[in-house]
Amino acid sequence: MKQFLIFVKKEWLHIWRDRRTLFILIWMPIVQIILYGFALTNEVKNSNIAIFDQSQDQASTTISKEIAASRYFNLVKNVHSDQDIGATFRQGKIRMAVVFPVNFRYDLLHSNHAQIQLIADASDPNTANTLTNYASSIINDYQQSLNQNEQLPYTIKTQVRMLYNPELKGAYSFVPGVMALVLMLVCTMMTSIAIVKEKEMGTMEVILVSPLKPFRIIIAKAVPYLFVSLLNIVSILLLSVYVLDVPIVGSIWLLMTESTLFTITSLSLGILISNSAKTQQTAMFIAMMSLFLPTLLFSGFMFPIENMPLPMQIISNVVPSKWFYIIIKDIMIKGLGFTSVWKETLILVGMTMTLLGISIYKFKIRLA
Amino acid sequence: MEKVITAKNLTKKFGSFIAVDNINFEVEKGEIFGFLGANGAGKTTAMRMLCGLLLPTSGQATVAGFDVYKQNEQIKKNIGYMSQKFSMYEDLTISENIRFYGGIYGLSNDRIKEKTAQLIKQLHLEGQEKTLVKALPLGWKQKLAFSIAIVHEPAIVFLDEPTGGVDPITRREFWGLIYEASARGITIFVTTHYMDEAEYCNRVSIMVDGRIDALDTPANLMKDYSADSMDEVFLHLARKAVRTGD
């Protein structure tokens, strides 16, 4: 045990002395989460809007309130003329205006048809499109609540296409994906050079001549990186909750446990690579090629696995991040408990055991 | 005398290449045994078999009374090793290196502290305990690496060309350390191709093309080959080599 701790301490010193790498290891996940968080999302929050309510009736005020209360919109002005709308747009104060025609409720109740005009600043077409979609879905909700008690449906027509954006909650699905990607990259790349480095430096010979057991060497190599990775998990989760507003619906402890498990899987994979590679460059290259792309392709967070041809679907099963992505999505976003993710957990445990087993088996106690 | 290393018909083949060809020798306790040979003669391979880094193809060998095939673990506890490639951690300080190597051989904390103080004093490195090893000149590194290789007081220490690339003064100091260790009863098994160093050894063997062609005290060898120096002896033998250097 003491030998083991001394080895762990030595490994930690290697990491600690190499401040630049440590710095990258800690900041990379944070930067990536923030980058992906803001670049990969089409969610638009707190956009300034104006409302031109020519009807001022019960229906129009209810819809106005709903829109103003939504976290996507921020009502800055009630305008009172068409010219006023144009002017406010030109001043750059708003990105969208909602216009209710006169007799809005009257039309709705008597002819069962009413119209709302959504005017969006289309200089940024994506944002404009997203905003109108959000507003439409709010109006749609109102319409549905009216229709609940009625036989003859009321329809409110918005002048933009009434299409529900399935990516409305797009921001939620990428956080688990980025978590899988970042943990995989950090853990595997870090450890992939750990053993091969000693081979290159010539220190491995001395370690092999010493009474240290391969099992202890391998575990001791992974332990310090496990701590760095735990730090990464915590920073990713904090960013998700406080910066990206992605809530953790399920149990935080289950989430942490599963993340630790996945970290260990990734570390085992890194160790296996390091064990097999002859030089640090090879190790890094294998880690990049065999992990980055498959994780991106097969974890399911960028490209839906169900849409892939069958052979690729089968390949995706051996990618650990795929299972981790499912687990994290279930716990973090759907709020499910262990009973729903035990199968995926078991798969990860099995993968870890296999990888570690192969590493220990393959660890050469002799040079040739 | 007690025999700490024995090799009988020890052979190592890499495919069809016979790196070590039927070598026989014995090393006595406390002896400084020089293992000479040109580059590629098979010195390092032979030494690696004795350390347990390579499995022999055939023949027998015992180290510290343990069999190299079956009792690898016991051998490891009883030997120290200093490799050809520099073998300390460059990004660790002097005392951290001592601590690590002492620790993996199971030395107690008190013993490690005691040893650290002793080594620092012996190598005149006072005040440099916290210096990173990479900041040390090569000569100091070699001396430190040797001291660390015997930090656990092994029965035998294997040194694979320990003084490569070091200036003559430092080499002499290095040999001072070797004599000191030998006086404490540590058997020294050292490969070298500096012939002046060969004369410091109690006995030397000279390997040519994987075989041991001569084995005796330096004085006897010089007499046998009617040579004035080990250099001449070596040249006489090594000239017959068919293999060229590595």
Interface residues (C-beta under 8 A of the other chain):
Chain A: K2 Q3 I6 F7 K9 K10 L13 H14 R17 D18 M201 G202 T203 E205 V206 I207 L208 V209 S210 P211 L212 I365 R366 L367 A368
Chain B: F14 R48 C51 G52 L53 L54 L55 N72 E73 K76 K77 I79 Y81 M82 S83 Q84 K85 F86 S87 M88 Y89 E90 D91 L92 E96 R99 F100 Y101 G103 I104 Y105 G106 L132 A149 F158
